[in-house]
Amino acid sequence: MISVIIPVYNAEPYLRRCIDSVLASTYSDFEIILVNDGSTDAGPEICRAYAKKDSRIVFLSQENKGVSAARNRGLDAARGEWIVFLDSDDFITDDFLGMIAASKYQEQDMILFQFALHASPAARPDRLSGLSGSDSMAADSTPKVQDRGIAGDSPGQVLLYGGGEMPELISRILVPRPLAEHCTPDFRTPCARAYRRSLIERYSIRFSPDIFIGEDLLFNLEYQLRTKSCAYIPRMVYFYDIHGDSSSHRFHPGLRENHARLLAAVRNALEENGMLSRLKRDYCSYALDNLTYVLIREIFSPLSPGSYRESRTLCRKLRCSPLYGEAFAYNRSTGILPRRVLVAVFWLRCYLLTALISRISYFWLERR
C-alpha cells in the first residue's frame, strides 16, 4: 500500500483538484492522509466530505503548526509500505502510484521521478469552491505546463543506483546537477518521489519543525544518507503549481537564524554518517549558496523594513560566523559566477556594493 500525505492549509481553490488526481489513479491500493493545519477557509469541510465518501481517505486536524508538523502527523498515521508527499495545491498523474507499486522496484529504498511546473491562472475561489468530483479537474483541463520530464505512454530508460554510487546522489542535494542528459530530478523536494516507510521509521526521520525554509532538503538528506539503492524513472508524474500567493514570494523575517540552524543540521547529518570529509567541497558550496540566499532574501531584500545600518551590522555578524568561515576558501572554485561575485564583494566588506548586487539579484529571480 502507498500512503499519500497531503498537508492542507488554506488551499481551498486547489484542494479538490489535488485529491481528485489521487483518486483518479489507475492503482487503487493507497490511502490519502489529509492533515488540516489550522486552515481558516473551507478546506476542512472539503476534506471531511471526501473522507465520508471514500474509506481510503483519513482526515486529521491540528492547530496551525506549519507544514513540517503536518507532514510529521501524516507520517505518524501512515500504514503504507511507501510514502508519497503531495502539496494541496499540486496534483499528480494517474500512473504515478502504479509505477511506484511495480514489482521490479520493490527492492529499492527510493524512487525518483520528474515534475512539471504548472502556471495556474489567478485563484478564483468563487468559481473553484463550488465544484466537486471530476468537475474541478475539468475547470483546469488545459494547464500551461513547463515540461521537466518525459511525456508518453511509457517511461524512458530507468536508471538504477546502489552501493558506492549513493554518495553521488547525496551530493546532488547540496549542489543540484543532472544525473545524466535530460535527467533532472529535484533532489531537494519531497515531491515527485517515493520513500520506504520502514526506513523512515527505523531511523526516526522527521521534518524539523524549527526550520521553516529548507526543511525539505534536510529531510531528504537524512533519508538519503541511509539509503542503499535508488531507481530514477524519467517520467513526468507531478505538477507543481505556481501562483501569486506562493510562500516563496513573501518576506520571511528570521531567515538568517533559520538558515544558520539549517546549515548546522546539514553539517551534523553529514558528520554523523561519515560523509562530511568526502563531501566537504559540496558542503562548502552549499554553505555559500545558503549565505547568498540570506543576503538576497532577507538582509537586503526590498521588502525588508530594516535600515542599511542594521543590514550592515548583520553582514558583519555573518562574516564572523564559523558556519561560513571555512566555506569562503571554496568560493573561487565552486558555484556560478554571480554567486562568486556576490560572496567576494561581501567578504571584502564592500557592503554597499553587496546591497546593490543583492537587490539586482532579487528582482532578477522574481522575474524568472
C-alpha positions in Angstrom: 0.0 0.0 0.0 1.0 3.6 -0.7 0.4 6.4 1.8 -0.2 9.8 0.2 0.3 12.5 2.8 -1.3 15.9 1.9 -0.9 18.8 4.3 -3.8 21.2 4.0 -3.6 24.9 4.8 -5.9 27.5 3.2 -5.7 25.7 -0.2 -9.5 25.8 -1.0 -9.2 26.8 -4.6 -6.9 23.9 -5.4 -7.8 21.2 -2.9 -10.4 19.2 -4.9 -8.1 19.1 -7.9 -5.4 17.7 -5.7 -7.5 15.0 -4.1 -9.2 14.1 -7.3 -5.9 13.5 -9.0 -5.0 10.8 -6.5 -8.5 9.2 -6.6 -8.1 9.0 -10.4 -5.0 6.8 -10.0 -5.1 3.5 -12.0 -3.5 1.9 -8.9 -6.1 1.6 -6.1 -4.2 0.2 -3.1 -3.5 3.6 -1.4 -4.6 5.7 1.5 -4.8 9.5 1.4 -4.0 11.2 4.7 -5.3 14.8 4.7 -3.8 16.8 7.6 -5.6 20.1 8.2 -3.0 22.5 9.6 -5.4 25.1 11.1 -7.0 26.2 7.8 -9.4 29.2 8.1 -11.1 28.6 4.7 -13.5 25.8 3.6 -10.6 23.3 3.3 -11.5 21.2 6.4 -15.1 20.9 5.2 -13.9 19.7 1.8 -11.6 17.2 3.5 -14.4 15.8 5.7 -16.7 15.4 2.7 -14.1 13.4 0.8 -13.4 11.2 3.9 -17.1 10.4 4.2 -17.2 9.3 0.5 -14.1 7.1 0.4 -12.8 4.8 3.2 -9.2 5.2 1.9 -9.2 8.8 3.0 -8.1 9.7 6.5 -8.8 13.2 7.8 -6.7 14.6 10.6 -6.8 18.1 12.1 -4.5 20.2 14.2 -3.8 23.8 15.2 -1.6 25.7 12.8 2.0 24.4 13.4 3.4 24.6 9.9 3.9 22.2 7.0 6.6 20.2 8.8 4.4 19.3 11.8 1.6 18.5 9.4 3.7 16.1 7.4 5.0 14.5 10.6 1.5 14.0 11.8 0.8 12.2 8.5 3.9 10.0 8.9 2.7 9.0 12.4 -0.6 7.9 11.0 0.7 6.2 7.7 0.3 2.5 7.2 1.6 2.0 3.7 4.9 0.4 2.6 5.6 3.6 0.5 5.3 7.2 1.4 4.4 9.9 -1.1 4.1 13.6 -0.2 1.7 15.8 -2.2 1.1 19.5 -1.6 -2.5 20.5 -1.5 -2.2 23.0 -4.4 -0.4 20.4 -6.7 -1.6 17.3 -8.5 -0.3 14.1 -9.9 -0.8 11.9 -13.0 -2.9 8.8 -12.8 0.0 6.4 -13.4 2.3 7.8 -10.6 1.3 5.4 -7.9 1.2 2.4 -10.2 4.8 2.9 -11.2 5.8 3.0 -7.5 4.0 -0.3 -6.9 5.6 -2.1 -9.8 7.2 -5.3 -8.6 10.5 -4.6 -10.2 11.1 -1.6 -7.9 10.2 -3.2 -4.6 13.8 -3.8 -3.6 14.6 -0.1 -4.0 14.9 2.3 -1.0 13.8 5.3 -3.0 12.2 6.0 -6.4 12.7 9.4 -8.1 10.5 10.9 -10.9 10.2 14.1 -12.8 7.9 17.0 -12.2 6.4 19.8 -14.3 5.8 23.4 -13.4 2.1 24.3 -13.8 1.3 28.0 -14.3 -2.1 28.4 -12.7 -4.4 31.3 -13.5 -5.2 33.7 -10.7 -7.1 31.8 -8.0 -10.8 32.1 -8.3 -12.3 30.7 -5.0 -15.8 31.7 -6.0 -15.6 29.5 -9.1 -13.5 26.6 -7.9 -15.0 26.1 -4.4 -18.4 25.3 -5.9 -17.0 22.4 -8.0 -16.9 18.8 -6.9 -15.5 15.5 -8.2 -14.3 15.4 -11.7 -15.7 18.9 -12.4 -12.9 20.5 -10.5 -10.4 18.8 -12.8 -12.3 19.9 -15.9 -12.1 23.5 -14.7 -8.4 23.5 -15.5 -8.2 20.9 -18.2 -5.7 22.7 -20.3 -2.9 23.7 -17.9 0.1 25.7 -19.1 3.0 23.4 -18.2 6.7 23.8 -18.4 7.8 20.3 -19.1 10.5 18.9 -16.7 10.1 15.3 -17.7 9.3 12.8 -20.5 5.8 12.5 -21.6 4.3 9.5 -23.4 2.7 6.2 -22.6 5.8 4.6 -21.1 8.8 5.9 -19.1 12.1 6.3 -20.7 15.3 4.5 -19.6 15.2 3.7 -15.9 18.5 4.4 -14.1 19.4 2.2 -11.1 21.9 3.2 -8.4 23.3 1.4 -5.5 26.4 0.9 -3.2 29.2 3.2 -4.0 27.1 5.3 -6.3 24.9 6.6 -3.5 27.3 9.4 -2.3 27.0 10.9 -5.8 23.2 11.2 -5.4 23.6 12.6 -1.9 26.0 15.3 -3.2 23.2 16.5 -5.6 21.2 17.6 -2.6 23.9 20.0 -1.7 24.9 21.0 -5.3 22.0 20.3 -7.7 23.1 18.9 -11.1 21.7 16.4 -13.6 22.1 12.7 -13.3 22.5 12.4 -17.0 21.4 14.3 -20.1 17.8 15.3 -19.8 17.6 13.7 -16.3 17.0 16.5 -13.8 15.0 15.2 -10.8 14.9 17.7 -7.9 16.8 16.1 -5.0 15.7 18.8 -2.5 12.0 18.5 -2.7 9.9 15.7 -1.1 7.6 15.7 -4.1 7.7 13.5 -7.2 9.4 10.7 -5.3 8.6 7.7 -3.1 10.1 6.9 0.3 10.1 3.5 2.0 8.3 3.9 5.3 10.3 1.2 7.1 13.4 3.2 6.5 11.9 6.4 7.8 10.7 4.7 11.0 13.9 2.7 11.5 15.9 5.9 11.8 13.1 8.1 13.2 13.4 10.6 10.3 11.1 13.5 10.5 10.8 17.1 9.2 12.3 19.7 11.5 9.6 22.0 12.9 12.0 24.7 13.8 13.2 25.1 10.2 10.6 26.9 8.0 12.6 27.1 4.8 14.9 24.2 3.8 13.2 21.5 5.9 12.6 19.5 2.7 16.3 19.5 1.9 17.3 18.4 5.4 14.6 15.6 5.4 15.9 14.3 2.1 19.5 14.4 3.2 18.8 12.5 6.4 16.8 9.9 4.4 19.2 9.6 1.5 22.2 9.1 3.9 20.6 5.8 4.9 19.5 4.5 1.5 21.4 1.7 -0.2 19.6 1.8 -3.6 17.6 4.1 -5.8 15.6 4.0 -9.0 15.2 7.0 -11.2 12.2 6.8 -13.6 12.3 9.7 -16.2 8.6 10.2 -16.2 6.7 13.4 -15.5 4.2 12.5 -12.8 3.9 15.6 -10.6 2.6 19.0 -11.4 3.9 21.8 -9.1 1.5 24.7 -9.1 2.9 28.2 -9.4 0.6 31.0 -8.2 0.9 34.5 -6.9 0.3 33.7 -3.2 3.2 31.2 -3.1 5.2 31.5 0.1 8.4 31.8 -2.0 7.3 35.4 -2.9 6.9 36.6 0.7 9.4 38.2 3.1 10.5 35.9 5.9 11.9 37.6 8.9 14.3 35.4 10.8 15.7 33.8 7.7 19.2 34.4 8.9 18.6 32.3 12.1 16.6 29.7 10.1 19.5 29.2 7.6 22.0 29.0 10.4 20.1 26.2 12.1 19.7 24.5 8.7 23.4 24.7 7.8 24.4 23.4 11.2 21.9 20.5 10.9 23.2 19.6 7.4 26.7 19.6 8.7 25.8 17.4 11.7 23.9 14.9 9.5 26.9 14.5 7.1 29.3 14.2 10.1 27.3 11.6 11.9 27.1 9.5 8.8 30.8 9.8 8.0 30.2 11.8 4.8 31.4 15.3 5.7 35.0 14.8 4.6 34.0 13.1 1.4 31.5 15.8 0.5 33.4 18.8 2.1 33.6 20.7 -1.2 29.9 20.3 -2.0 29.0 21.2 1.6 31.0 24.4 1.5 29.5 25.3 -1.9 26.0 24.8 -0.3 27.0 27.0 2.7 27.9 29.8 0.3 24.6 29.4 -1.5 22.9 29.5 1.9 24.7 32.7 2.6 23.7 34.4 -0.6 20.1 33.4 -0.1 20.1 35.2 3.3 21.7 38.3 1.7 19.2 38.5 -1.2 16.0 37.3 0.5 16.3 38.9 4.0 19.2 41.3 4.7 19.0 43.4 1.5 15.5 42.3 0.4 13.5 45.3 -0.9 10.7 44.0 1.4 12.9 44.3 4.5 11.8 47.0 6.9 15.4 47.3 8.3 17.7 50.2 7.6 21.0 50.0 5.8 22.9 50.5 9.1 21.0 47.5 10.5 21.8 45.4 7.4 25.5 46.3 7.6 25.5 45.1 11.2 24.0 41.8 10.2 26.6 41.4 7.5 29.4 41.8 10.0 27.9 39.1 12.2 27.5 36.8 9.2 31.1 37.4 8.1 32.3 36.3 11.6 30.2 33.2 11.7 32.2 30.0 11.9 29.4 28.4 9.8 30.5 30.3 6.8 34.2 30.9 7.7 35.7 27.7 6.3 33.5 27.9 3.2 34.9 31.2 1.9 38.1 29.3 0.7 35.9 27.4 -1.8 34.3 30.5 -3.3 36.6 30.8 -6.3 36.3 27.1 -7.3 32.6 26.4 -6.7 29.2 27.8 -7.7 28.0 30.0 -10.5 29.7 33.3 -11.4 27.1 35.7 -9.9 27.3 33.9 -6.6 31.1 34.0 -6.6 31.0 37.8 -7.3 28.5 38.5 -4.5 30.4 36.4 -1.9 33.7 38.0 -2.9 32.3 41.5 -2.6 30.7 40.6 0.8 34.0 39.1 2.0 35.8 42.3 1.1 33.3 44.2 3.3 32.0 46.3 0.4 28.5 46.3 1.8 27.0 49.0 -0.4 28.0 47.0 -3.4 26.8 43.8 -1.7 23.4 45.5 -1.2 23.3 46.6 -4.9 24.1 43.2 -6.3 21.6 41.6 -3.8 18.8 43.9 -4.9 19.5 43.3 -8.6 19.6 39.5 -7.9 16.3 39.7 -6.1 14.4 41.3 -8.9 16.0 39.1 -11.5 14.9 36.0 -9.5 11.4 37.4 -9.1 11.1 37.9 -12.9 12.1 34.3 -13.5 
